[in-house]
């Protein structure tokens, strides 16, 4: 019996190398040779064939938080806020729970490849009927029955149903890990973007207050001249109207500052007012890196966790075709039981109480082949959909990066013009005020120069904010890290 069991198990092991269904192959897509095709200063790009690859495992993919990027922005408080968000953000905790669930399901799928072993025991008070024990007195038909045993069942995975299931579970776990990394990118980018908006709003608020103070001094001068009989009520009314218009900008900008502080607190897992005292003191906008190298499209697609998640789900859908196709073939299983049965507890494990069963089972749904082929068709359709989703994710990743590169380049160029405009407007306002005080020009020149100064300085502050925001957007498009940087660990809830 033992030799027959060993021969059967050996034959199953030899046959288990076969697995029905298609094997996953990374899709081949044509991508540009380089990024930055939208830059007019760059030479035209040539299309070449390249593998649009994505990291399928969490171990080789970059984490979303990138110290070098934040250090390049030169703001330790921003780096601290991003780090705290990656440890305490509730959206990340939800994504982490999904990853834990996928890991648990994968462990369960792997156990399907091993024998299922159970132990059982039973004691029963038994009365046999007169038909079961003819000629036996009623009192003698009562008795006890004791039994104990260990049973095992093992599906012989001859056609790869179990192995394809494990493969699908492994790919789903990889997709959940990539989803977590993608959300890390989003959270880190949102913290950095909100922080930039905060500092930008504070700078615009400072500009508005400084211009209000300048216009207040102009109004004081006009009213002093009016009191001395050298001015008019018309000049005073115009100066007061411009002052009130400038002052009206301050409450809205202050509201933007408060909203940004509340948002940063919630992103780091705190109540909305927790960071007001820390963030209220004005700081300059983060320093932008002089140049951002996006690398090659192939490197980008290996870094993007959304592309990795799409490929992992395509892999899982491909493996499930094999799970469905395995039902076209018979399913073999080995079962066995070793136990003991006796009518008395003291005789339960004696030699003559031994029982055993070794069985080979066959389950084949060939008579239900219509339903099996319907399930195979559904699995094929699912895989086709995941292939389209993967191809779309590649195109969206390239589009996202190209757009971010164009916006960042254009906002940096715009900054230079806005800075010069702000400097010239400030000088013009200063000259106009000096000429007015000297009586060489009228109040209208002063008011117009002050209005242009406010617009130019506010536009420069807003432009610098958009430049910093575009750098953060490019950071997100490049998956939260620059090419060639491999993080030491994932930084989420102290794990992995």
C-alpha positions, 0 to 999 in steps of 0.5 A: 500500500505504501509503495503504491502511494509513493508511486502515485505521488511520484507520478503526480509530481512528474506531471505537475510541471504542466500548467494549462492556460497562457503564460504572462508576457509583458506587453510590448509598446512603442514609446518615445526615445526621450521625454520632453517632446513638448519643449520647443527648444528640444530637438524632435523625438524619434519613435522607437520600439521599447518595452513598456515595463513596470516593476511587478514586485514591491521590493524593486520599486522606489518608495514614494517618499524621496529625500533627495527631492525634498532636500533639493527644495531646501525646506526641512519643515516640508520634509518633516510634514511629508514624513509625518503624512506617510506615517499617519495619513488615514488614506494610506492606512486604508491602502495598507489594510488592502495590502495586508488582505491581499497578502493573507489571501496569497498565503491561503492560496499557497496552502492549497498546494499542500495536503489538508490535514485534519484530526477528529475524535468521537465517542457515541452511545449507540443502540442497534435496532432489532433488525441490525442485531437479530436475536440479541436482547434489547439490553445487549443492543446498547453500547459505546463506540469510540473513534479517533483518526487523522485524515489528509486530502491533497489535490494532485495539481496535474494541470496547474489549477492550483499553481495558476491560482497562486500565480494570480494571488501573487500578482494581486498582492503585487498590484496592491503593493503598487497601489500603496506606493502610488497613494504614497506618491499622491499623499507626498505630492499633495502635502508638498503642493499644499505647503507650496500653496500656503507659502505662496498665499502668505507671500501674496498676503505680504505683498497686499499688506505692503501695498496697502501700507504704501497706499495708506501713506499716499492717502495720508500725503493727499489728505495733508495736502488737502488740509494745507489747501494744495489738494482736492476732495477728488484726489482724496476720494481716488486715493481712498478708493484704491486703498480700500480695493487693495485692503479688500484683497487681504481677507481672501488671501488670509482665508487661503492661508488658513485653509492650507494650514487646515489641509496640511494638518488633516493630511498628517493625521491631525485635527484641522487646527493642530498646525496653525501655530507651526505654520503661521510664521511666514517662510519663503517659498521652497527653493526649486532645483536648477534642473530636473532630469526626467530620464528615459521613458523606459525608466519612467515606466519602471518607476510609475507604480500605477503602471506596475499595478496595471501590469500586475492585474493583467498578470493576475487576469492571465493566470485566471484563464489557466484556473478556468481552463483547468476545469476542462481536465479531470481533477485528481485528489489523494485522500487518506485516513489513519485511525482507530475504532473501538467499543471501549476507550481502553481498546481504542489504540490497540492493534486490532482497532486500527483503521486506514483508508487510501483513496484516489479520487477523480472529479471531471466536469466534462459533462458540464463543458458549456459552463466551463467554456463560458468561464474561460470566455469570461476570463479571456475577456477580463484579461483583454480588458486588463491589457487595454487598461495597462496600455492606457496607463502607459499612455497616461503616464507618458502624457502626465510626464510630458505635460508636467515637463512643459508646464514646469519649463514654461512657468520657470520662463514666465518667472523671469519676466514676472520678476523683472516686471515686479522690479520695474513696477516698484521703481516706477511707483517710487519715482512717481511718488517722489515726483508727486511729492516734488509737485512734478506730476499729479496724483493720477500718476502715483495711483496708476503706478501703485496699482501696476506695482501691486499687480506686478508683485502679486503676479510674481508671487503667484508665478513663483507659487505656480513654478513650485507647484509645477515642480511638485507635479513633475515629482508626482509624474516621475513617481516620487523619485528621480531616476537612479535613486533606490530607496532603502525602505518603504516608509509607511507605518514603520513596516516593510 
